[in-house]
Amino acid sequence: MRTVEGNGQASGLVRFRERELHAGWPVIIGGHQHLPVQCHAALVTGIEGHQHDRTCEPHALLLLDPAGDDPRLTGFNARVEYRPGEVLLYHSTGAACAVTPEGALSIRTNGAHTRA
């Protein structure tokens, strides 16, 4: 196994996550919430978006958050919605807040550790 890391601004991390998920690799994201600052990580399980002709325009990442509620017959229990201006909004059944992304990690088989 090898890892591929993404870091930087929210828009770059969103593109990294989309690319890795479309390639079939699991992605773990990390960040922190504001007031109080809490570091957090979750597994990205999918992408939510709007269909325009043959193109999907993604607007949210679907997450399995270990700190969240049981998924209850779905593949996710939280979502991170992204909006223009590098703003990410975390939503779950018990919380809704802005988050600052810290990075993402994709897990692949075969090869050595690389940075994307």
C-alpha positions as CSV (number, residue, x, y, z in Angstrom):
1,M,0.0,0.0,0.0
2,R,1.0,3.6,-0.5
3,T,-0.5,6.9,0.5
4,V,-1.0,10.0,-1.6
5,E,-1.4,13.3,0.3
6,G,-3.2,16.5,-0.7
7,N,-3.0,19.7,1.1
8,G,-3.6,23.4,0.5
9,Q,-6.6,25.5,-0.2
10,A,-10.1,24.0,0.0
11,S,-10.6,24.1,-3.8
12,G,-7.4,22.1,-4.4
13,L,-8.3,19.6,-1.8
14,V,-11.8,19.2,-3.2
15,R,-10.3,18.4,-6.7
16,F,-7.8,16.0,-5.1
17,R,-10.7,14.1,-3.3
18,E,-12.8,14.0,-6.4
19,R,-9.9,12.7,-8.6
20,E,-9.0,10.0,-6.0
21,L,-12.6,8.8,-5.5
22,H,-13.2,8.6,-9.2
23,A,-10.1,6.5,-9.5
24,G,-11.5,4.1,-6.9
25,W,-9.2,4.9,-4.0
26,P,-10.5,5.6,-0.4
27,V,-9.9,9.1,0.9
28,I,-9.6,10.3,4.5
29,I,-10.0,14.1,5.1
30,G,-8.9,16.1,8.0
31,G,-9.6,19.6,9.3
32,H,-10.7,21.6,12.2
33,Q,-13.9,23.3,13.3
34,H,-14.0,26.8,14.6
35,L,-15.0,27.8,18.1
36,P,-13.8,25.7,19.8
37,V,-11.0,24.3,17.6
38,Q,-11.4,20.6,17.2
39,C,-9.2,18.5,14.9
40,H,-11.2,15.9,13.1
41,A,-10.9,13.2,10.4
42,A,-13.5,11.3,8.4
43,L,-13.7,8.8,5.5
44,V,-15.1,10.2,2.2
45,T,-17.6,7.7,0.8
46,G,-19.0,9.7,-2.1
47,I,-19.7,12.9,-3.9
48,E,-23.0,14.8,-4.2
49,G,-23.7,17.1,-7.1
50,H,-26.0,18.4,-9.8
51,Q,-26.3,16.8,-13.2
52,H,-26.0,19.2,-16.2
53,D,-26.2,17.3,-19.5
54,R,-23.6,14.6,-19.2
55,T,-21.5,16.4,-16.6
56,C,-21.9,16.2,-12.8
57,E,-21.0,19.4,-11.0
58,P,-20.1,18.3,-7.4
59,H,-21.0,20.5,-4.5
60,A,-20.5,18.2,-1.4
61,L,-18.5,15.3,-0.1
62,L,-20.4,12.5,1.7
63,L,-18.6,11.2,4.9
64,L,-18.5,8.4,7.3
65,D,-17.6,10.4,10.5
66,P,-16.6,8.2,13.4
67,A,-17.8,10.9,15.8
68,G,-21.2,11.1,14.1
69,D,-24.4,9.1,14.5
70,D,-25.0,5.7,12.9
71,P,-25.5,6.0,9.1
72,R,-29.0,4.4,9.3
73,L,-29.2,2.6,6.0
74,T,-27.1,5.0,4.0
75,G,-23.4,5.1,3.1
76,F,-22.7,8.4,5.0
77,N,-23.6,10.2,8.2
78,A,-22.2,13.6,7.4
79,R,-21.4,15.8,4.5
80,V,-19.1,18.7,3.7
81,E,-20.5,21.2,1.3
82,Y,-18.2,23.5,-0.5
83,R,-19.1,27.0,-1.7
84,P,-17.3,29.7,-3.6
85,G,-14.7,31.6,-1.6
86,E,-12.9,28.5,0.0
87,V,-15.8,28.0,2.5
88,L,-16.5,24.4,3.6
89,L,-19.6,23.7,5.7
90,Y,-19.9,20.5,7.7
91,H,-23.4,19.1,8.2
92,S,-24.5,16.1,10.4
93,T,-27.7,15.3,12.3
94,G,-26.3,17.1,15.4
95,A,-24.0,19.8,14.0
96,A,-23.6,22.4,11.2
97,C,-20.5,24.5,11.2
98,A,-17.7,26.0,9.0
99,V,-14.5,23.9,8.8
100,T,-11.0,24.6,7.7
101,P,-9.4,21.7,5.7
102,E,-6.0,20.6,6.8
103,G,-5.4,17.9,4.2
104,A,-6.5,14.6,2.6
105,L,-5.0,11.2,2.3
106,S,-5.7,8.6,-0.4
107,I,-4.8,5.0,0.2
108,R,-3.6,3.0,-2.8
109,T,-2.2,-0.5,-3.4
110,N,1.4,-1.1,-4.7
111,G,4.2,1.4,-4.9
112,A,5.8,3.9,-2.6
113,H,4.6,7.0,-0.7
114,T,4.1,10.1,-3.0
115,R,2.7,13.6,-2.7
116,A,0.1,14.9,-5.1
